[in-house]
Amino acid sequence: MKTDREGKEAPELPAFTVIGCLLGFFMTVLVLIGPALLWISTRFDPGDDDRLVVVAMGAVFTLGGAGIVGSHLRQNAKAREAHRGLDRKGVRANAEVVSSKRIWVGEVSTPADDVDLVVTGPGVAPFSARVLTEDVGRYETGTVVPVDVDPGTLLFRLAD
């Protein structure tokens, strides 16, 4: 059963993982390198040519690091808001797997399943959805899984 309406999966919530902690550590170091370089530049003699290079590097690292961290924080805030919206307005529905195809993603060719769903439920007009999941083999054709859906925007998340 194919429908004309297409749903959109809610963005993934940031997780507290070892990789996330390492990424946070390196982002903090990146942001702090700029001010450190600017402070170091105050130790040079005013006529020293290297001072201008250190000031330029400090400014680039400060602005670039702040931009990267700000972008990351903004993405996390949007993901959390999307999930809070689903908590407030979402209804529980069922999604039937209509097809599941094994694909390889990423630079190291990680296996994943590209899953097509049809979502139906009380107060929700049927719509199609697509999920890319690393839970390989979990969603076989014909399987019905619970989802939370915002009927107004068709934003959804797997509820299992």
C-alpha positions as CSV (number, residue, x, y, z in Angstrom):
1,M,0.0,0.0,0.0
2,K,1.7,3.2,-1.2
3,T,0.4,6.6,-0.1
4,D,0.8,10.1,-1.5
5,R,1.9,11.6,1.8
6,E,5.4,11.2,3.0
7,G,6.4,11.4,6.7
8,K,9.8,12.6,8.1
9,E,11.7,10.8,10.8
10,A,12.6,12.9,13.8
11,P,16.3,13.7,14.1
12,E,18.4,11.4,16.2
13,L,18.8,12.6,19.8
14,P,22.4,13.1,20.9
15,A,23.6,10.2,23.1
16,F,26.1,10.2,26.0
17,T,28.7,7.9,24.5
18,V,32.4,7.5,24.5
19,I,32.6,8.9,21.0
20,G,30.3,11.8,22.0
21,C,32.6,12.6,25.0
22,L,35.7,12.5,22.8
23,L,34.0,14.8,20.2
24,G,33.0,17.2,23.0
25,F,36.6,17.2,24.3
26,F,38.1,17.9,20.9
27,M,35.5,20.6,20.2
28,T,36.4,22.3,23.6
29,V,40.1,22.1,22.7
30,L,39.4,23.6,19.3
31,V,37.5,26.5,20.9
32,L,40.2,27.1,23.5
33,I,43.2,27.1,21.0
34,G,42.1,30.5,19.6
35,P,42.0,32.4,22.8
36,A,45.3,30.7,23.9
37,L,47.0,31.9,20.7
38,L,45.6,35.4,21.1
39,W,47.0,35.4,24.7
40,I,50.4,34.1,23.4
41,S,50.4,36.9,20.8
42,T,50.5,39.5,23.7
43,R,54.0,38.0,24.7
44,F,55.6,39.0,21.4
45,D,57.4,42.2,20.9
46,P,55.2,44.8,19.1
47,G,57.5,44.8,16.0
48,D,57.8,41.1,15.7
49,D,56.4,39.8,12.3
50,D,55.4,36.4,13.9
51,R,52.9,38.2,16.2
52,L,50.6,39.0,13.2
53,V,50.6,35.4,12.2
54,V,49.7,34.2,15.7
55,V,47.0,36.8,16.0
56,A,45.5,35.7,12.7
57,M,45.6,32.0,13.7
58,G,44.1,32.9,17.0
59,A,41.2,34.8,15.4
60,V,40.6,32.0,12.9
61,F,40.5,29.3,15.6
62,T,38.3,31.4,17.9
63,L,35.7,32.2,15.2
64,G,35.8,28.8,13.5
65,G,35.6,26.9,16.8
66,A,32.8,29.1,18.1
67,G,30.9,28.5,14.8
68,I,31.4,24.7,14.9
69,V,30.3,24.4,18.6
70,G,27.4,26.8,18.0
71,S,26.2,24.8,15.0
72,H,26.5,21.5,17.0
73,L,24.5,23.0,20.0
74,R,21.8,24.3,17.6
75,Q,21.4,20.9,16.0
76,N,21.1,19.2,19.4
77,A,18.5,21.8,20.5
78,K,16.4,21.3,17.4
79,A,16.5,17.5,17.8
80,R,15.4,17.8,21.5
81,E,12.6,20.2,20.5
82,A,11.4,17.8,17.8
83,H,11.2,15.0,20.4
84,R,9.5,17.2,23.0
85,G,7.0,18.1,20.3
86,L,6.3,14.4,19.7
87,D,5.9,13.9,23.4
88,R,3.3,16.7,23.5
89,K,1.4,16.2,20.3
90,G,2.3,12.7,19.2
91,V,0.0,9.8,19.0
92,R,0.9,6.1,19.0
93,A,0.4,4.4,15.7
94,N,1.5,1.3,13.8
95,A,4.0,1.2,11.0
96,E,4.0,-1.8,8.7
97,V,7.3,-2.7,7.0
98,V,6.5,-2.9,3.2
99,S,10.1,-3.4,2.1
100,S,13.6,-3.7,3.6
101,K,16.8,-3.5,1.6
102,R,20.3,-4.1,2.9
103,I,22.7,-1.2,2.0
104,W,26.2,-0.3,2.9
105,V,26.9,3.2,4.3
106,G,29.8,5.2,5.4
107,E,33.5,5.2,4.6
108,V,34.0,1.7,6.2
109,S,30.9,0.2,4.6
110,T,28.8,-0.4,7.6
111,P,25.7,-2.6,6.9
112,A,22.3,-0.9,7.4
113,D,18.7,-1.5,6.3
114,D,16.8,1.0,4.2
115,V,13.2,0.3,5.4
116,D,10.0,1.6,3.8
117,L,7.0,1.9,6.1
118,V,3.3,2.6,5.9
119,V,2.1,4.3,9.0
120,T,-1.6,4.0,10.1
121,G,-3.4,4.6,13.4
122,P,-6.2,6.4,15.2
123,G,-6.3,10.0,14.2
124,V,-3.5,9.6,11.6
125,A,-4.2,9.4,7.9
126,P,-2.0,6.7,6.3
127,F,1.4,7.9,5.0
128,S,4.6,6.5,3.7
129,A,7.9,6.8,5.6
130,R,11.5,5.7,5.2
131,V,14.0,4.8,7.9
132,L,17.7,4.0,7.7
133,T,18.6,1.8,10.6
134,E,21.8,0.0,11.7
135,D,19.6,-2.7,13.4
136,V,20.3,-5.0,10.5
137,G,17.6,-7.7,10.0
138,R,15.3,-6.3,12.7
139,Y,12.7,-4.9,10.3
140,E,11.6,-7.7,7.9
141,T,8.8,-7.1,5.4
142,G,5.4,-7.5,7.0
143,T,6.6,-6.6,10.5
144,V,4.4,-4.1,12.4
145,V,6.3,-1.7,14.7
146,P,5.0,1.0,17.0
147,V,5.7,4.6,16.1
148,D,4.9,8.0,17.7
149,V,3.5,10.4,15.1
150,D,2.6,14.1,15.1
151,P,-0.5,14.0,12.8
152,G,-0.1,17.6,11.8
153,T,3.5,17.5,10.5
154,L,3.9,13.7,9.9
155,L,7.0,13.8,12.0
156,F,7.6,10.4,13.5
157,R,10.0,8.2,15.6
158,L,10.2,4.5,16.1
159,A,8.8,3.8,19.6
160,D,10.3,0.4,20.2
